């Protein structure tokens, strides 16, 4: 109760306390491994399909297969942000037809 905190501690009791939140599922070593894999390899090399670039769902599949933890796409993008990796959704552009002039 905010009134009780004020009476007991004055203004110092009015500040929000730090709430640490849930601990991460992956430990530091596993996170470092995921970071290394994402930055230094591609999904084809690991047998995760035919794509040559990582998507959040492919990273989630890798984490599930190797560590047994299920992550949502948003959970993966948040993990990447915490690692300092900027995740950009791929944009597909249709290639120009051969023989057609602009």
C-alpha positions as CSV (number, residue, x, y, z in Angstrom):
1,X,0.0,0.0,0.0
2,X,1.4,3.4,-1.0
3,X,0.1,5.2,2.1
4,X,1.7,2.7,4.4
5,X,5.0,2.9,2.5
6,X,5.0,6.7,2.8
7,X,4.2,6.7,6.5
8,X,6.9,4.1,7.2
9,X,9.7,5.4,4.9
10,X,8.8,8.9,3.7
11,X,9.6,9.8,0.1
12,X,12.1,7.0,-0.1
13,X,9.3,4.5,0.2
14,X,7.5,6.0,-2.8
15,X,10.0,4.8,-5.4
16,X,9.3,1.7,-7.4
17,X,11.3,-1.3,-6.4
18,X,13.2,-3.2,-9.1
19,X,11.4,-6.4,-10.1
20,X,13.9,-8.7,-11.9
21,X,11.4,-10.7,-13.9
22,X,11.6,-14.3,-15.0
23,X,15.1,-15.7,-15.5
24,X,16.0,-16.5,-19.1
25,X,15.4,-20.1,-20.3
26,X,18.8,-20.3,-22.0
27,X,22.0,-19.9,-20.0
28,X,24.8,-17.6,-21.1
29,X,26.7,-20.3,-22.9
30,X,23.6,-21.3,-24.9
31,X,22.8,-17.7,-25.8
32,X,26.4,-17.3,-27.0
33,X,26.0,-20.4,-29.1
34,X,22.8,-19.1,-30.7
35,X,24.4,-15.8,-31.4
36,X,27.4,-17.5,-33.0
37,X,25.2,-19.8,-35.1
38,X,23.0,-16.9,-36.3
39,X,26.0,-14.6,-37.2
40,X,28.4,-17.2,-38.7
41,X,26.2,-19.8,-40.5
42,X,23.0,-20.1,-42.4
43,X,20.1,-22.5,-42.0
44,X,21.1,-24.6,-45.1
45,X,24.4,-25.5,-43.5
46,X,22.6,-26.8,-40.5
47,X,19.9,-28.7,-42.4
48,X,17.1,-26.4,-41.5
49,X,15.6,-26.0,-44.9
50,X,16.5,-24.4,-48.2
51,X,16.6,-20.8,-47.0
52,X,20.0,-19.1,-47.0
53,X,19.0,-16.5,-44.4
54,X,17.7,-16.8,-40.8
55,X,14.1,-16.0,-40.0
56,X,12.8,-15.8,-36.4
57,X,10.8,-19.0,-36.9
58,X,14.0,-20.8,-38.1
59,X,15.9,-19.6,-35.1
60,X,13.0,-20.8,-32.9
61,X,13.2,-24.2,-34.6
62,X,17.0,-24.3,-33.9
63,X,16.5,-23.5,-30.2
64,X,13.7,-26.1,-29.9
65,X,15.7,-28.8,-31.6
66,X,19.0,-28.1,-29.7
67,X,17.8,-26.9,-26.3
68,X,14.3,-28.1,-25.9
69,X,12.7,-24.7,-25.3
70,X,9.8,-23.3,-27.4
71,X,9.9,-19.6,-28.2
72,X,7.4,-17.5,-30.1
73,X,8.6,-15.3,-33.0
74,X,8.3,-12.3,-30.7
75,X,10.3,-14.1,-28.0
76,X,13.1,-14.8,-30.6
77,X,13.1,-11.2,-31.8
78,X,13.3,-9.9,-28.2
79,X,16.2,-12.4,-27.5
80,X,18.0,-11.1,-30.6
81,X,17.5,-7.5,-29.5
82,X,19.0,-8.3,-26.1
83,X,22.0,-9.8,-27.9
84,X,22.5,-6.6,-29.9
85,X,21.4,-8.2,-33.1
86,X,19.0,-6.2,-35.2
87,X,16.3,-8.4,-36.7
88,X,14.8,-7.1,-39.9
89,X,12.0,-9.0,-41.6
90,X,13.0,-10.0,-45.2
91,X,11.4,-8.2,-48.0
92,X,11.0,-10.0,-51.3
93,X,11.2,-8.2,-54.6
94,X,10.1,-9.8,-57.8
95,X,12.9,-10.2,-60.3
96,X,12.6,-8.5,-63.7
97,X,11.6,-10.8,-66.5
98,X,14.3,-11.7,-69.0
99,X,13.8,-9.9,-72.3
100,X,11.4,-7.3,-70.9
101,X,12.5,-3.7,-71.2
102,X,11.5,-0.9,-68.8
